[in-house]
Amino acid sequence: MNDATYPTILKSVTELCVEVLRVPLDKVCPSARLIEDLDVDSLFVIQLAMALEEKFNVEVPEDDMPRFKTVDDIVLYLQPKLEAA
Amino acid sequence: MDRRVVVTGIGALSPLGLDIETTWTAIKAGQSGIRAITKWECTGFPQRVGGEILGFCPDKWMKPRDAALCDPFLHFAVAGAGMAIADSRLLDHPGAGARTGTCIATATGGVHVLVSQQANMLRKGPNGVSPMTVPFTICDMASGYVSMQHGLEGPNHCLVSACASGASAIGEAFHMIKRGSVEAMVVGAADATVPVHSAAFAAARALSTANEVPAKASRPFDAKRDGFVISEGSAVLVLEELSQARAREAKIYGEIVGYGSCSDAYHMTAPEPSGRGAIRAMREAINMARICCKDVGYVNAHATSTPLGDRIEVAALQSLFGAELQNVPVSSTKSMTGHMIGAAGSIEAIFCLLAMRDEMLPPTINQEYPDPECAIDTIPNIARHSSIEYALSNSFGFGGHNVSLLLRRWI
């Protein structure tokens, strides 16, 4: 990814959340909690991770998934991976 | 005291309409829901017509994120159940969910999603398979999802008997309520068409190849019938113990008074030539209701439009009813809906109830060339006004399943 800035990644992650989780755009913000605010269960975390892998062309190992508590966590997780790419 | 079972809610999606009343209006008008298939590229398919559910939005009936990933058979099941439950108003009554079970059958389950995930796996490896594949394809998830969505805490399972699935589900749920295991059941079936099934049924030479005029392809009992027309949809009923239904002043569509179920024990796909299984199922249903054949005012036949199956069903009817059959109209609504596979049995049971309610017997359309081996009153082409008390609905399936339901008008 050429532009691995926080806002750019946030925009892409937000679009992905809307697409995979079918939640309204205005519910997806950095502090949105996956379980409490976006109603994500354990299977949909995996579904979301698969979508992240495909969209950003990165690997998201299963052991990393528990880190994802909020949308912000996902963006911060992706940023170094994308900068290194 | 003998517990009686009545129908207090109905819901359906069919190629003739996205709800049951629209579907029923089209049935009474003798309209066909069969069109050229649009959901997949049919080049090379011997059969290119079918009964499709078009213009349906599952997001109205389930979480959009689930709808995006789950199999179409689940879309149809959840919508049909939602309509039936809303129609019954059963859950307006506190505590009703705890005493209500779910049995939504399917003949094939989530093949559409399974096939697409198989393609993902072959392309990307095992990590390319969605974690939602199992929950959104397994046959029992229609019942499971509906029970979760509506808080139905009674028995929850799926029953499979191929094209008799919907009828078997109703019959077994009827028994569960009668014996006191549960007070109400949300029961029916759903199936969605997929190209591989269409190709497979065609390979088995079971499908009509009359593609030129789609509306005329399904023609049960007619001499020019050449196979069934595959179709999709769902039909769900709310069955309820009579005293509970009365106590809450529920709208009652009719009573289930008989159920017969047996096996041909003969062949995987071919019906047993003498029709002895069909005869036994019909006789069991009629005996359970403690009536005689002459009391049956209408038969909704299984008749799928295959040369062999229709003929054997007619022979079975002639054998059981004898001379009385000349006074008993028999129609196949598959001439209009096509063959909705598992859902056929449950939508046809609903048609029987509505026929008694409206005093209007549904026709068999496309009756143009009489078949001497099907010389019965098929209610040819035009619905018929008639006030009847009992209707019999037949459903048979690959595997040798024979199921008959006897329904009684509610006055």
Interface residues (C-beta under 8 A of the other chain):
Chain A: V20 L21 R22 V23 L43 F44 I46 Q47 M50
Chain B: D59 K63 P64 R65 A67 A68 L69 N127 G128 S130 P131 M132 P135
